[in-house]
Amino acid sequence: MRAVVMDRLGGPEVLRVQEVAEPVPGPGEVLVAVAYAGITFVETQVRAGTGPAAGQAPPLPRIPGNGVGGRVLVVGPRVDPGLAGTTVVTTTGGAGGYAELAVARAEDLTPVPAGVPLRDAVALLADGRTAVLVHRQAGVRPGEWVLVEAAGGGVGSLLVQLAAASGAKVIGAARGRAKAGLVTSLGALACVDYSVPGWERAVVERTGGVDVVFDGVGGEVGAQGMLAVRPGGRASLYGMASGSWTEPAAHVTLVPRSVPAPAEIRALAEEALAHAAAGRLRPVVGQTYPLAEAAEAHRAIEARATTGKTLLIP
Ligand SMILES: NC(=O)c1ccc[n+]([C@@H]2O[C@H](COP(=O)([O-])OP(=O)(O)OC[C@H]3O[C@@H](n4cnc5c(N)ncnc54)[C@H](OP(=O)(O)O)[C@@H]3O)[C@@H](O)[C@H]2O)c1
């Protein structure tokens, strides 16, 4: 089968498509014919050896990719044979997703609800569970002002929708006009461009200081976002696309972060898919790339040239 293999850390060029042996599902596992493989931002950082896991090099060589959707082709020993032929989305346990075939644990499989296209389900798998989790942890209430950074990105575009559906007044922050248009189309009352100096003051002028900030960017943007929070407001710091975490600020309460157990992770994904089936959440698949162009996809994500979710099509 064809798969994207990296045998060293480095730039996007380390992602190369190769012929490799087909994986064989072991006990409790299945083999999935991958129709879509999700790319998450953190995978660009793992590839480069930067980000939250910098200094913990993954085993190499490696097929990246932690989320796929497709049809179950083969079931391994001690797996319900009835799963064969079903269409599912699933984690791959951390690696192996950028490939024509991927192995997953049967217990990780999530059925795709009726009415949700497979590509939307794959787009929601990681970003949806993260957005549902951090939205819930922040306890967004009706009438609150909520600032979402990187609001045109994968998780951000879902947070905008979840916060708006909670009755909050959402203000997005992103770079450039195209992303601003997307963010307001998803339910934000406004979207500020955080590449314009003083953007956080514009947020305060509009809102009087937000009640909640969702920060997946960190660094300078994260620090500026903290200044847009009213005293006693809350900050959910869930990512560091800039390369560094946001420093806590004395006037803001940090929303505690917890790492969910595997069963909870699957339940969160199921919840995101149920929202999609009910028409409450619309994943934005901004771009797709053929498997052979995985390096190009990573390049675009790093260049901040993508909107919403990026998927690979084997
Ligand atoms: N996806 C998940 O399930 C998940 C889980 C846990 C944590 N996270 C974290 O959440 C954050 C967002 O993840 P995502 O997968 O949804 O990614 P994403 O939002 O699709 O992409 C990252 C976004 O961050 C913004 N950004 C700001 N500064 C940047 C910089 N210096 N370099 C690159 N991008 C920059 C870009 O938007 P602008 O151009 O508008 O600034 C870009 O679109 C990441 O930090 C990620 O590690 C994600």
The ligand as a Tripos MOL2 file, in Angstrom:
@<TRIPOS>MOLECULE
LIG
   48    52     1     0     0
SMALL
NO_CHARGES

@<TRIPOS>ATOM
      1 N1         -7.0480   19.5990   16.6670 N.am      1 LIG1
      2 C1         -7.1100   19.1120   17.8950 C.2       1 LIG1
      3 O1         -7.8060   18.1480   18.1590 O.2       1 LIG1
      4 C2         -6.3330   19.7660   19.0160 C.ar      1 LIG1
      5 C3         -6.2680   19.1440   20.2630 C.ar      1 LIG1
      6 C4         -5.5870   19.7780   21.3090 C.ar      1 LIG1
      7 C5         -4.9390   20.9870   21.0750 C.ar      1 LIG1
      8 N2         -4.9920   21.5370   19.8330 N.ar      1 LIG1
      9 C6         -4.2950   22.7840   19.5820 C.3       1 LIG1
     10 O2         -5.2110   23.7480   19.1370 O.3       1 LIG1
     11 C7         -4.5540   24.6460   18.2420 C.3       1 LIG1
     12 C8         -5.3650   24.6850   16.9600 C.3       1 LIG1
     13 O3         -5.3130   23.3880   16.3830 O.3       1 LIG1
     14 P1         -5.9840   23.0880   14.9890 P.3       1 LIG1
     15 O4         -5.6090   21.6880   14.6270 O.co2     1 LIG1
     16 O5         -7.4160   23.4380   15.0310 O.co2     1 LIG1
     17 O6         -5.1890   24.0600   14.0190 O.3       1 LIG1
     18 P2         -5.7190   25.2290   13.1020 P.3       1 LIG1
     19 O7         -6.5270   26.1660   13.9190 O.co2     1 LIG1
     20 O8         -6.4300   24.6210   11.9490 O.co2     1 LIG1
     21 O9         -4.3820   25.9140   12.6460 O.3       1 LIG1
     22 C9         -3.6930   26.7560   13.5360 C.3       1 LIG1
     23 C10        -4.1210   28.2050   13.3780 C.3       1 LIG1
     24 O10        -3.3770   28.9760   14.3080 O.3       1 LIG1
     25 C11        -3.1930   30.2570   13.8100 C.3       1 LIG1
     26 N3         -1.8350   30.7000   14.0850 N.ar      1 LIG1
     27 C12        -1.5120   31.7570   14.8520 C.ar      1 LIG1
     28 N4         -0.1990   31.8970   14.9440 N.ar      1 LIG1
     29 C13         0.3450   30.9290   14.2060 C.ar      1 LIG1
     30 C14         1.6810   30.5890   13.8980 C.ar      1 LIG1
     31 N5          2.7180   31.2650   14.3830 N.pl3     1 LIG1
     32 N6          1.8940   29.5400   13.0840 N.ar      1 LIG1
     33 C15         0.8660   28.8420   12.5870 C.ar      1 LIG1
     34 N7         -0.4280   29.1200   12.8460 N.ar      1 LIG1
     35 C16        -0.6800   30.1620   13.6510 C.ar      1 LIG1
     36 C17        -3.4720   30.2290   12.3010 C.3       1 LIG1
     37 O11        -4.6110   31.0370   12.0470 O.3       1 LIG1
     38 P3         -4.3850   32.5890   11.6800 P.3       1 LIG1
     39 O12        -3.6260   32.6160   10.4000 O.co2     1 LIG1
     40 O13        -5.7810   33.1160   11.5710 O.co2     1 LIG1
     41 O14        -3.6280   33.1710   12.8210 O.co2     1 LIG1
     42 C18        -3.7980   28.7740   12.0170 C.3       1 LIG1
     43 O15        -4.8800   28.6650   11.1160 O.3       1 LIG1
     44 C19        -3.1450   24.1150   18.0350 C.3       1 LIG1
     45 O16        -2.2650   24.7820   18.8830 O.3       1 LIG1
     46 C20        -3.2710   22.6760   18.4640 C.3       1 LIG1
     47 O17        -2.0680   22.1140   18.9000 O.3       1 LIG1
     48 C21        -5.6960   20.9670   18.8080 C.ar      1 LIG1
@<TRIPOS>BOND
     1     1     2 1
     2     2     3 2
     3     2     4 1
     4     4     5 ar
     5     4    48 ar
     6     5     6 ar
     7     6     7 ar
     8     7     8 ar
     9     8     9 1
    10     8    48 ar
    11     9    10 1
    12     9    46 1
    13    10    11 1
    14    11    12 1
    15    11    44 1
    16    12    13 1
    17    13    14 1
    18    14    15 2
    19    14    16 1
    20    14    17 1
    21    17    18 1
    22    18    19 2
    23    18    20 1
    24    18    21 1
    25    21    22 1
    26    22    23 1
    27    23    24 1
    28    23    42 1
    29    24    25 1
    30    25    26 1
    31    25    36 1
    32    26    27 ar
    33    26    35 ar
    34    27    28 ar
    35    28    29 ar
    36    29    30 ar
    37    29    35 ar
    38    30    31 1
    39    30    32 ar
    40    32    33 ar
    41    33    34 ar
    42    34    35 ar
    43    36    37 1
    44    36    42 1
    45    37    38 1
    46    38    39 2
    47    38    40 1
    48    38    41 1
    49    42    43 1
    50    44    45 1
    51    44    46 1
    52    46    47 1
@<TRIPOS>SUBSTRUCTURE
     1 LIG1         1 GROUP 0 **** ****
